[in-house]
Amino acid sequence: MGATTQRLRLDLGYDGGGFAGWARQPGQRTVQATCEEALARIIRAEVALTVAGRTDAGVHATGQVAHADVARSSWEELAGTLARRTNGVLPPDVRVRQVTAVPDDFDARFGALSRCYRYRVSDAPYGVDPLRRHDTLAWPRPLDLERLAVASAGLVGEHDFAAYCRRRPGATTVRAVLDLRWRREPDGVLVATVRADAFCHSMVRGLVGALLAVGEGRRPPEWPASLLAMRERAGAVTVAPPHGLTLVAVDYPPPDRWAERAAQTRRLRVPQLRVPQLRVPQLGAPAPG
C-alpha cells in the first residue's frame, strides 16, 4: 500500500438464503462475488475484499466486516457516496451499511479480536412465526433452557474443537470460545449467542447441534464438553441447519493496536509455529486469532 491507494472498511449485512456462502466459487452465487462486482462497477476497477468471517451457505449476517484497497483518486471522487451508489446496483438481499476510510494496518480478518454469532430456535408447537421462518429454526420437541445453559458452560474456554469442525488441511482447530449462552425471548424463541476469537468451518452449527440434543433430553449435559477430547470430527454431532445462524458483530482493538493484533493472529494461525496455551482470553484484550 502507499500514497496512491486507500484502504476502506465496509460494514455489510445480507440474507444468506440465496447465496452459496461468502467466498467466491466458480458457477455459484456468493456474497463476495456479488459485492466485488458491484463495487467494481462503481469504482471502475477490480476490487478484492478481505472478510472477517467467511460465512457458510445459507448463513446470514448483520455485522459482517470486510476491507478493500482502492485507488486513492477513486476514493476522493466517491467519498460520501460509495455506499449509496453500491447499494444502487446490489441485489436487495445484500447491503453495504457503511464505507469508511481506514489506515493500511486495519485488517478485517486478522485484526479482529472476536466474532459473535446468534442462532435462533423455536420449539413452539406451531413452529416458527411466518415472518421469521428464514432466520429461525423450527424444532419439533421442547427444549430445556437450564440444560442448555449447563452444557454450554462446559464449552467455554480455549480448546481443540476438532469434534465440531470440518478440518481444512494445515489449519488448526484450536479456538477460544469467550462466551456461549442461551436466552428465551418474550415470544418464546430460544437464542444462542456464541463469541469466539475465530471459528473453524461449521463450528457454530456443530456446537448448536450438540446442544440441541442436550436441550431436548437425548444427551446428558456433560456430553458436548466430553467430545473436546476427540481429534477428529464427531459423527454423533448433527450440524444444525444454516438458516438459523447470523453473524451479528466483529470486534476490533483500538486503532493503535491494529498492526500488533494482525501480526499476532497471523503468527498463531500458522500451525507449525503455534504453541497452544490453554487459557480464556478476556473480552477487549488480544485473543488468539
C-alpha positions in Angstrom: 0.0 0.0 0.0 1.1 3.6 -0.3 0.2 7.1 -1.2 -1.7 6.0 -4.3 -4.1 3.6 -2.5 -6.7 3.9 0.2 -7.9 1.1 2.4 -11.6 1.0 3.0 -13.7 -0.7 5.7 -17.1 -2.0 4.6 -19.8 -2.9 7.1 -22.2 -5.4 5.5 -25.5 -7.2 6.0 -27.1 -10.0 4.0 -29.7 -12.6 3.8 -27.7 -15.8 3.2 -30.5 -17.9 1.9 -29.8 -17.1 -1.7 -26.0 -17.4 -1.5 -23.6 -20.3 -1.6 -21.7 -18.7 1.3 -19.3 -15.7 1.4 -16.3 -16.9 -0.6 -16.1 -16.9 -4.4 -16.9 -20.3 -6.0 -17.0 -21.0 -9.8 -20.5 -21.0 -11.1 -22.0 -20.1 -7.7 -23.8 -17.0 -6.4 -21.7 -15.8 -3.5 -21.7 -12.7 -1.3 -18.1 -11.9 -2.1 -18.5 -12.1 -5.9 -21.7 -10.1 -5.7 -20.2 -7.3 -3.6 -16.9 -7.2 -5.6 -18.7 -6.9 -8.9 -21.0 -4.2 -7.6 -18.1 -2.2 -6.2 -16.1 -2.7 -9.4 -19.0 -1.2 -11.4 -18.9 2.0 -9.3 -15.1 2.3 -8.9 -14.4 1.2 -12.5 -11.6 -1.1 -11.3 -11.3 -4.6 -9.9 -11.9 -4.8 -6.2 -10.8 -7.6 -3.8 -12.5 -8.0 -0.5 -10.9 -9.5 2.7 -13.6 -10.5 5.1 -13.8 -11.0 8.9 -16.0 -14.2 8.8 -16.3 -16.5 5.7 -19.9 -17.5 6.4 -21.2 -20.8 5.0 -24.0 -21.2 2.5 -27.3 -20.1 3.9 -25.8 -18.2 6.9 -26.9 -14.6 7.4 -25.0 -11.5 8.6 -26.0 -8.2 10.2 -22.5 -7.3 11.3 -20.1 -8.5 8.7 -16.9 -6.5 8.1 -14.6 -6.5 5.1 -11.8 -4.4 3.7 -10.5 -3.5 0.3 -7.8 -1.3 -1.2 -8.8 1.1 -4.0 -7.1 3.9 -5.8 -6.9 7.0 -3.7 -8.2 9.1 -6.6 -11.3 6.9 -6.8 -12.0 7.3 -3.1 -11.5 11.0 -3.3 -14.1 11.1 -6.1 -16.6 8.8 -4.4 -16.2 9.6 -0.7 -19.5 10.0 1.0 -21.5 8.4 -1.9 -19.8 5.0 -2.4 -22.1 3.0 -0.1 -25.2 4.6 -1.6 -24.1 4.0 -5.2 -23.0 0.5 -4.5 -26.4 -0.4 -2.9 -28.0 1.0 -6.0 -26.6 -1.8 -8.1 -26.6 -4.6 -5.4 -29.5 -7.0 -5.2 -31.8 -6.4 -2.2 -30.5 -9.4 -0.2 -27.2 -7.7 0.5 -26.5 -4.2 1.7 -23.4 -2.2 2.4 -24.3 -0.3 5.5 -21.2 1.9 5.7 -17.9 2.5 3.9 -15.1 4.1 6.0 -11.5 5.1 5.1 -9.0 3.4 7.5 -5.2 3.2 7.8 -3.4 0.4 5.9 -2.8 -1.6 9.1 -6.6 -2.3 9.5 -7.2 -5.9 8.6 -10.8 -7.1 8.7 -9.8 -10.8 9.1 -6.5 -11.0 11.0 -7.1 -7.8 13.0 -10.4 -9.0 14.7 -10.5 -9.8 18.4 -13.7 -11.8 18.2 -16.7 -12.7 16.1 -20.2 -13.1 17.5 -23.0 -15.2 16.1 -26.6 -15.8 17.2 -28.7 -18.9 16.5 -32.5 -18.7 16.7 -34.6 -21.8 17.5 -38.4 -22.0 18.0 -39.7 -25.0 20.0 -43.3 -23.7 19.8 -45.9 -26.3 18.9 -46.8 -24.3 15.8 -43.2 -24.0 14.6 -41.9 -20.6 13.5 -43.7 -17.3 13.0 -44.0 -16.9 9.2 -42.2 -13.6 9.2 -39.1 -15.2 10.9 -39.0 -18.5 9.0 -35.9 -17.5 7.1 -33.7 -16.9 10.2 -35.2 -19.2 12.8 -35.1 -23.0 13.1 -38.3 -24.8 13.9 -37.6 -27.5 16.5 -40.2 -30.3 16.9 -39.6 -31.0 20.6 -39.5 -28.9 23.7 -36.1 -27.6 24.8 -35.0 -27.1 28.4 -33.1 -23.8 28.9 -31.4 -24.9 32.1 -29.9 -28.0 30.4 -28.7 -25.8 27.5 -27.0 -23.4 29.9 -25.2 -26.2 31.8 -24.0 -27.9 28.6 -22.9 -24.6 27.1 -20.7 -23.7 30.1 -18.5 -26.7 29.5 -17.6 -25.5 26.0 -16.3 -22.0 27.1 -12.5 -21.6 27.0 -9.7 -22.4 24.7 -10.0 -26.0 23.3 -9.4 -28.1 20.3 -12.8 -28.1 18.6 -11.9 -30.8 16.1 -15.0 -32.7 17.0 -17.2 -29.8 15.8 -15.3 -28.7 12.7 -14.7 -29.6 9.1 -11.0 -29.8 9.2 -9.0 -27.9 6.5 -5.5 -29.2 5.5 -2.9 -27.4 7.5 -5.3 -25.4 9.6 -5.6 -25.6 13.4 -8.9 -26.4 15.1 -7.9 -24.8 18.4 -10.3 -21.9 19.2 -11.1 -19.7 22.2 -14.8 -19.6 22.9 -15.2 -16.4 25.0 -19.0 -16.7 25.6 -21.7 -19.2 24.9 -25.1 -18.7 26.4 -28.9 -19.1 25.7 -31.9 -17.0 26.4 -35.6 -17.3 25.8 -37.1 -14.3 24.2 -40.5 -12.9 25.3 -42.1 -14.6 22.2 -40.6 -18.0 23.3 -37.8 -18.2 20.8 -34.5 -19.5 22.1 -31.4 -17.6 21.1 -27.9 -18.9 21.4 -25.1 -16.3 21.5 -21.6 -17.5 20.9 -18.5 -15.3 20.7 -15.0 -16.6 20.0 -11.7 -15.4 18.7 -12.5 -17.2 15.5 -14.4 -20.2 14.2 -13.4 -23.1 12.1 -15.7 -24.4 9.3 -19.2 -25.3 10.6 -18.1 -25.0 14.2 -21.0 -22.9 15.4 -23.6 -25.1 13.8 -21.9 -28.2 15.2 -22.0 -26.7 18.7 -25.6 -25.8 18.4 -26.5 -29.2 17.0 -24.9 -30.9 20.0 -26.5 -28.6 22.5 -30.0 -29.1 21.0 -29.6 -32.8 21.6 -29.0 -32.0 25.3 -31.8 -29.4 25.4 -34.4 -32.0 24.3 -33.0 -34.6 26.7 -31.4 -37.1 24.2 -27.9 -36.4 25.6 -26.6 -35.6 29.1 -25.4 -32.0 29.8 -21.8 -33.1 30.0 -21.8 -34.8 26.6 -20.8 -31.7 24.4 -17.8 -31.0 26.5 -16.7 -34.7 26.6 -16.3 -34.5 22.8 -13.5 -32.0 23.1 -11.1 -34.9 23.8 -11.6 -36.0 20.2 -9.1 -35.0 17.5 -11.4 -35.6 14.6 -15.0 -34.8 13.6 -17.6 -36.5 15.8 -20.0 -38.4 13.7 -22.6 -38.3 16.6 -22.9 -34.5 16.2 -25.6 -33.3 13.9 -24.8 -29.9 12.3 -27.7 -27.5 12.8 -29.2 -26.1 9.6 -27.6 -22.8 8.4 -30.6 -20.5 8.2 -30.9 -20.1 12.0 -27.4 -18.6 12.2 -26.4 -14.9 11.8 -23.1 -13.2 12.2 -24.0 -10.2 14.3 -20.7 -8.5 15.3 -17.0 -8.4 14.8 -14.8 -6.7 17.5 -11.5 -5.0 16.9 -8.9 -3.5 19.2 -8.2 0.3 19.4 -6.6 1.6 16.2 -3.2 1.9 17.8 -3.2 -1.9 18.2 -4.4 -2.9 14.8 -1.0 -3.8 13.4 0.0 -5.7 16.5 -3.2 -7.7 16.6 -3.0 -8.7 12.9 0.6 -9.8 13.3 -0.2 -11.9 16.3 -3.1 -13.6 14.6 -1.1 -14.5 11.5 1.6 -16.0 13.7 -0.8 -18.0 15.8 -2.7 -19.3 12.7 0.4 -21.0 11.3 0.1 -24.5 12.8 3.8 -25.3 13.0 4.5 -22.1 14.9 1.6 -22.3 17.2 2.2 -23.2 20.8 -1.3 -23.9 22.4 -1.9 -22.1 25.7 -5.0 -23.3 27.5 -6.4 -20.0 28.8 -9.5 -17.9 28.3 -8.8 -14.5 26.8 -10.6 -11.6 28.3 -13.0 -9.6 26.1 -11.4 -6.5 24.9 -7.9 -8.0 25.2 -6.0 -9.7 22.4 -7.2 -13.2 21.9 -5.7 -16.0 19.8 -6.7 -15.2 16.2 
